[in-house]
Structures are given as C-alpha cells and as structure tokens.
C-alpha cells in the first residue's frame, strides 16, 4: 500500500472515531497478566537476587548500592476501527499500549524484602501512567520514568557508601506552595541548571502524573498516593499523583556556582554553595521557579510570582508529607555519581 493511501485511511479513521468502535485484532504481543502472575511467585518463599533473576530475567534498572531493581515488559494490542456508518468497512487504527512493571527491593540479607507489580493497558491517546510503591521506594512511569526513595533511607545509603571527597546538594521547590496547591490544584517545576562552566541541564523538579478516569477509581487513586480531582466543569476528572522529591547533585569539594533559569536567555538566580567533604545542603527554589494552578470554581487560576530565589539550608524543608530523593531519572542513575 502506498504511503499516501495509508495516510488517507488513517485520516479517515480519525474522522470516524466518534461513530466507530476499536476492535482488537489478534493476540497482544505480550502477556501482561502472565507477567504479573510470575512476579507474584516472589512472595511464596524467601528468595534472593539470583532467584529473582531466574524467575524474571534481566532487570531493566538495577542498583546493588540501593538494593533495588525494576523489571519492564512492553508490547501492544493491534486494533481495527469498525465504523458504524456510513460504510461498515474496517480501517487501520492506533494500537493500545501494554506495559508491565515490577519493583523489587532487597534487604541486608540479600533476600527480597518488598515487591510491587502492576500493568497498564492504555489507548493510544492515553498516557500509560503507572505508580508502584514498595518499602521505602517508589517508581512512577509518566511521561518520564523516575525511581525515588525516602530521604531517611537515602541518607543511610549515602553514609554507608561514601565516595571520594564530595558534597551533596538536594534540589527542591517551595513545600508551602506545594501544600497549598494540593488542596485543589497542582504545581510543576522544570528549570535549567548551569553548573560552574558546564552546559545547560534541564531538570524536572516536580511534575504531576495523571491517570485517566477510565483506568482508576477514587479508592485506587488514594492507594497509589494520588488524589481524584475534577478540573474542568463537570468533566470526568482524573487521578493526580503529586510527588515530593528532591533532585541530588553530587559535587567535588570546594566552591561552586549554580545558576538556575526558567528560560534560555534570562540570567536567572546564581547560588554559590561552598562544599565541605560529606556535607549535605538543601537548595529550595522559590517563586518564579514554580508554576501552580489552583481550582477557582470551574476554572484553573494560574499562580506564578515574578520574583525568584534559591534558599540554602543545612536542614531539610518542612513538608506536609515524607520527602523522597530521586535516584534514577528517566533511566540515568543520579547516585553514585
């Protein structure tokens, strides 16, 4: 079939979506329910890392330092679009996304201490959002993958696995504004970081994850650590997971210049922490570095102050719930450096 004819068919399918039904064609390319049943075998008896590998294969993400692994299985379900009118001729349609994940945590004895598994079957237009929590760890798949652990356990691991003379700066955003937005809205923060004379790094300090209403309920949403909310009039709403995570920077001992910006051409704010060996500094980005939306009746009100600041402290910011530290951001390990 020529490329032009295929495009015309796809466009026609899009035009008929409102009066058509997506019909599965053939079997899915992966067995997500079978993968979940296999992962559940971990809970039947004490099992170590070698046993898990024999059962689940090679992990997608793995860290012996933190004692954590993530297993991933991805596939799809092909569909045909079956129009109701005017001509009942099946047309090509987008495939559904199938993804299964398992989060495995190991204890000091080398055996599995906690495990969480789940899968998602999402239409092409829906984000395949998935949230797993096991022990002190949390894995979020949307749209970037992030693996976090509790601040307390992160500090324990950091103390037990000291690297060459370094310090750590934990980046976060204003917890007061986060808590205010949680009562009927959400906040997002994506900033640019220029470290010393280095190139620009774009960091996602906080982004809410959304689970469509067709794939979750109010109870399931709360169990995943989110809140079920409606933002547009009488719409169906959805589950919003609002993270509380800090982004770690491991720096050599000495003075450093951290320049934070929200655009490519603005000067931003310069912070100059002076690092001592094994020192821990919390850097909280305030004001303009956050964009918050608050529900005001049936509308969302934008809240983004004009000012911007970075506050440095030796103590963690006071938060309304447990802080986590990002240890893997979209496949990249942030610690050890």
SETOR-734152 format. One record per residue: y, z, x of N, C-alpha, C, CB in turn. Coordinates in steps of 0.1 Angstrom, whole numbers, plus 5000, padded with zeros to 4 digits. Glycine has a CB too. Example, Ala and Ser with C-alpha at 12.3 -4.5 7.8 and 13.67 -1.06 7.14 Angstrom:
494350785132495550785123496750785132495550905113497850715128498950715137500050795129499450575141
end
This chain:
498850005008500050005000501250005009500050124990502249915006503449915013504350035012504249795010505150065022505950185022506950185010506750195035507550065007508450064996507850094983509149924996506550034981505850064968505550214967504649984967505150274978504850414978506050494974504250464991507250464980508450534977508750524962509650484986508650404957508950384943508050464934508850234939506750474938505850554930506250704930504450534935506550754942506950894944508250924935507250924958509250824936510450844928510150844913511450734931509250754909508850754895508150884891507850634892507350944900506651064897507751174895505751104908508751174904509751274902510551264889510751264914510751144885511451124872510651164860511850974870509351174862508451204851507951354851507251114850508451424861507951564863508151644850508651634874509251624843509451714831508551684820510951694827507851564820506951534809505551494815507451424801505151564826503851534832503251664837504151444844501951654840501151774845500551734858500151814834500651834868500051814881498551854879500651894892497651764883496251784881495551784895495551674872494851894899494151894912493151784914493452024914493151724926492251614929491351664941492951484933490051664939489151714949489251854952489451634962488551904962488552044966489652074976487152074973490052194976491052234986490552215000491552384984491452195010491052175024490552305030492152105032490852415025490452545030489952635018491552615038489152735021488652825011489352955013487052845012490452975007491253095009490553225004492653085003489953214992489253324987488053364996488753304973487353265001486253295011486753365023485553175014487953325028488553385040488953535037489853305044489453565025489753695022488453785021490553705008487453725015486153805014485653835028485153725006485753735037485253755051486053865058485353625059487453865056488253965062487954105056489753935059487554115044487154245038485954305044486954225023485154225051483954275058484354375069483154165064485554365074486054455084485954605079487554425088486154625066486254765061484854825059486954755047483854755061482454805057481954905068481454695056482354885080481854975091482854975102480454935096482855075111483755075123483454945131483455205132484554885135484454755142485554745152484554635132485254695164486254685174486754535175485654725188487654515185488254385186487254265188489254385198486154295196485154185198484454155184484154225208484254255177483554235164484454165154483254375157485754195154486754115146486753975150488154185146486753945163486853805168485553735164486953805183484453795164483153735160483253705145481953825163483953785137484053765123485053665119484253895116486253675125487353595120487753485130488553685118487253485142487553375152488753415161487953255145489453325165490653345174491853375166490853215183492553495170493753525162494853425165494253665165495753415155496953335156497953405165497553295142498153535162499053615170498253735175500353665162498453775188497753895193498553965204496353845198498554095204499154175214498354295217500654215210497754305229497054425232497954545235496154405245499154515239500154625241500454695228501554565246500554625217500854695204499554715196501754615196498454655200497154675192497254615179496854825191497754485178497854415166497454275167499354435161496954215156496554075156496854025142495054055159497253895141497453825128496553695128498953795126495753685118494953565116495553475105493453605113495553345107496153255098495253135095497553195104495253095082494452985078495352905068493153025070495552775071496552685063495852565059497752655072496052525047495552405041496352355029494052425037495752275021496452225009495552174998497352105013496052164986495352114975496051994970495252224963495451874971496051754966496051744951495251624972497151684946497351674932497651524928498451764928497451494915497951374909498851414897496751284904499951344895500851374884500451284872502351344888500051354862499551284850500551284839498151354845501251174837502351164827501851174813503151044829502651234804502251244790502751114783502851364784503951064788504550944782505450884793505350974769505750754792505350664781503950604784506350554780503550594797502250534800501350634808502450404809500250674802499450774809498650724821498450834799499450694832498850644844499050744855499450504848498050804862498350904872499050844884496950954877499950934889500850894900500650994912502250884896500950954924500851044935501851164933501150974949501351284937502251404936502151484949501751484924503051574951503051664962501851754962504351734964501351784974500251884975500752024974499451854988499852114968500152254968499852304982499352334958500552414986500352474999499352594998501652525006498352605006497352715006497452785020495952665003497652915020497752985032497153125030499253005037496353165040495753295040496053365053494153285038496353495053496753575064495953705064498253595065495653755076495053885078495753955089493553875080496254075087496854165096495854275100498254225091495554285113494654375118495254475129493354305125495154605127495654705136494554775143496654805128494654795156493654875163494155005167493154795176493255105167493655245172493355265187492855345164493655385191493455415205492055405210493955555208491055415201489655405204489155265205488855485195490055165202489655025202489154975189488755005212488955065179488455015166489554985156487555125160489254915146490254875136490655005129489754775126491955025128492555145121493155115108493555215130493554985106494154945093494054795093495654985092494054745080493854595078494454565065492354555078495154445064495654395052495454245051497254435050495154185040494854045038495453995025493354015040495853875025496353815012496453665014497753875008496553595003496653445004497653404993495353375002498153284995499153224986498853084983500653234992498953044970498752914965500052874959497552894955500852794966502252764961502452614959503252814972503152584949503552444946504552404957504252424932504652264959505452214970506852264969505452064969507452294957508852334956509052484958509352294943507952554959508052704960507752744975507052774951508452844979508252894993506852974993509352994998506052955003504753025003504953165009503752945012505753245002506053375007504853475006507253434999504753555017503653645017504053765026502353585023503753885021504054015028502854095030505254085020502554135042501454225045501954355052500354155054501354465048501654595054500354665057502554675045500254715070499054785074499554885085497954695079499255015083499655115092501155115094498955095105501555105107502955105110503554965111503255185122502754865107503154725109503454655096502054655117504154545097504554465085504754325090505854525079504054235082504154085085504754015073502754025089505853935076506553865065506453715068507953915063506053645059505953495060506953435051504453435058508153405055509153335047510553345054509253405033511253225055510653105059510253105073511552985056510853205080510453245094509353355093511653285103508453345103507453455104507953565112506153395109507853685107508253805115507253915114509653855111506953975126506054085127506854205132504854055136506854315124507654435128506754555128508754455118507254655135506554785135507654895133505754805148507155015129508055125127508755155140507355245122510055205139510855245151510155345159512255285147509555445152508855555159507755505167508355655149506855425162505755375170506255275181504755305161507255205178507855115189508255195201509055025183508955305198509455395209508255455217510355505204507155485210505955535217505355435226504955585207505255315221504655205229505555175241504455075220506855165238507855135249507755245260509255135243507555375257507455475267506155465275507555615260505055425268503755415274503655295283502755425264504455185280504255065287505555025294503754945278506155115302507355085309507254965318507855215316508254875317508254765326509154795338508754635318509554685346510454705357511754765352510654575364512554825361513754885356514554805346514654925368514554845334515254775323515754875313514254675316516654825304517154905293516854815280518654935294517054875269516754805256517954825247515554865250518454715241519454725231518854675218520754635235518954765208518354725195519554685186517554845189519454555181520554505173520254525158520754355176521254565151521054585136522354555129520554715133522354575116523554555108523854675100523454435098525054685094525554805087524654855077526954765081523954965079523055015069523655065056522255135074524955095056525655145044525855025034527055205047526254905040526454795031525054735026527154685039524054755035522654715030522254795018521654735042522454925019522055015008522954984995522255165012524154954997525054924985524554794978526454904989524154694986523754564981522354584974523654464992521554674979520254694973520254734959519454794981521354794954521454834940521754724931522554944939521854604936522054484927522554364935523054524916521854334945522254214953521454214966523754224956521954154976521254144989522254105000520054054989521854125012522754085024521953995033523154215032522653915040522053825050522953825063521853685045522253815074523053815087522353725097523153955092522953615100522553525111523653505121522053385105523453555133524553555143524153475155524953695146525253435163524953365176525253475186525953245178524353475196524453565208524553485221523253665208525653525228525753465242525553585251527153395244524453585259524153695268524653665282522653735267525553735287526153715300526553565301525153745312526053485310526453345312525353255305526653305326524553315297523453235291523853145279522353325287522953065275523252975264523153045250522252855264523652985240523653045227522253065221524452955217522053185216520853225209521253255194520053345215520453195185520753225171519753325166520753095162520253445161519353555158519453575142519653675165518353585136518253625122518053775121517153555114519153855119519053995119518554055106520454055122518953985095518354025082518453905073519054145076517353865067517253765056516253805046516853625063516653805033515753845022514653745021516453875009513453795018512353705014512153694999511053745021511953584994511853564979510453524975512953454975509853594966508653554960508953504945507553674960508653374942508953324929508253404918508453184928508853414906508353494895506953444890509253494883506653324893505253274888504153334896505253124889504453394908503453444917503453594919503553374930504253664911504253804913504753874900505153844924504454004899504954084888505854194893503754144879506454274884507254384888506454484897507954454876505254514892504454614899504054564913503254654891503554434913503154374926504354364936502554244924505554344930506654334939506954464945507854284930506954574938507254704943506154744953507354814932504954714951503854744960504054674974502554704955504754554973504954484986506254524993505154334983506954624987508154674992509454604988508054675007509354524977510454454973510954504959510154304971511954434953512454474940512554344932513854544941512154354919512154244910513554234903511054254899514254124905515654114901515853974894516554144912516853984885517353854879518753844883517253864863519153724888520453704894521253594886520353654908520653514878521453414871521153424856521053274876522053494849521953494834520653544829522253364829520053464821518753504815517553444822518753474800517753404835516753344843515453424844517253294856514453374850513153444851513153554862512053354854514153544871514253644882513253614893513953784876512953714901512053694912512053824921512453574921511053824930510853944938511653924952509353974941512554014955513254004967512854124976514854024965512354084988512054174999513254185008510654145006513754305010515054315018514654405030516154385010514554335042514054405054515054505060513654305064514554605067515354695075514754685089515354835070515154585097514554565110515654545121513654445110515354595133516154585145515654485154516354725152516554405160516154305170516254355184516954175168515154365192515254425205515654325216513954485209516554365225516954295237516554375249518454255237515754325258515354395270516154335281513854385273517054425288517954375298517754445311519454395293518054375322517954435335519054545336518154335347518754645345519654755347521054695352519154855357522154755347523454705351524354675339523354585360525554625342526454585331526154455326527954595336526454435313526154305306527254275296524754305299527454145293528354105283527554045272529454005289527754095260527054045248528253995239526254155240528253865236529253805228528553755215530053685235529053815204528453775191529453695183528153905183529053585177529853495169529153455156530353375177529853415146529253365134529453205133529953425121530253145142530453005142530252955156531752965136530352825158530152765171531352765179529752625169532552785173533752775181534652905181534652665175534253005173535053125173534753215185534853205160535653295189535453375201534553495198536853435206534553545186533653655182534053785188532253615186533053875190533254005195532454025207532854115184533054075218532354105230532054245232533254055242530854275235530354415237529854425252529354465227530154525259529754535273528954665275530954535282527654675271526854785274526554795289525554785266526554915294526154945308524755005308527155025316523754935312522354975311521855065323521454865309521355175319520655255329519155235327521055405328518355265337516855245336516255325324516155295349515455255316514855315304515755365293513955435308517055325294518055365284517855285271519455355289518155345260518055285247519355295240516955345238519955175236521255165229521055095216522255095238521655145206521655085193523055015191521455185181522954885188524254805186524254765171524254675195525254815163525254785149526454685147525554915141526154565141527154465138527754485124526454325139529054495124529754535112530654415106530654655114530954435094531954345088531554205086533254345096532254105092532053965090530653915094533053895098529953995102528653955107527653965096528154045119527954015084527154025073527753955061526754175069526953885053527353825040526453895030527153665040527153965021526454035010526853974996526754185011525853974987526053924974525754034964525253794971526654064955526454174946526454114931527554284947525554174923525454124909526654184901524154164903527454094895528554134887528454074874529954094894527754144865527454084852526453974853528754024845526753854850525853744851526153654863525853654839527053704872527453634883527153714896528853594883527153634907527053704920528353704927525953634929528753824931530053834938529853834953530853964933530653754960530453744975531253854982530953604980530653914991531354024999531153995014530754164995532253945020532253925035533653955040531853775038533854075046535154115051535554015062535054255056536854015065537453935075537253995089538953905072537154125090537054195103535654185108537554335102535454215121534154215127534154315138533754075132533054385140532954485151531554505155533654615146531354565167530054605171530154745176529454505183529354835170529354975173528155005182529355065161528355075193527255115202527055265201527655075217525755295201525355435200524055465206525355485185523855585211522555625216521655675205522755735227522155685193521355735182521155625172521955855175519955615165519755505155520655525143518255505151521155425137521955435125521255505114522455295120521955575106521355645094521055545083522255755089519755535080519355435070518655505058518355335076518655435046518155485034516655475034518755425022516055405043514555395044514155365059513955295034512955365061512455365075512855235082510855375075513355245094513655125102512455075109514755165112512454945110511454875118512054795129510654775109511254755139511654675150510854545150511454755164511554435152510854305153510254295166511854185150508954275166508254255179507754105181506954345179507754025170507453885171508253815161505853855168509053715166509953645157509553495158511453655162508953455146508553315145507653265156509853225144506753345160505753315170506053355184505553165170507253405187507753445200507653595201509153385203506953645211506953795213508253835220505753835222508853945214510053995220509854115229510954045208508654165229508354275238506854275241508754415233506354295253507054305265507854175268506154325277508954185275509854075278509153965286511154115284
end
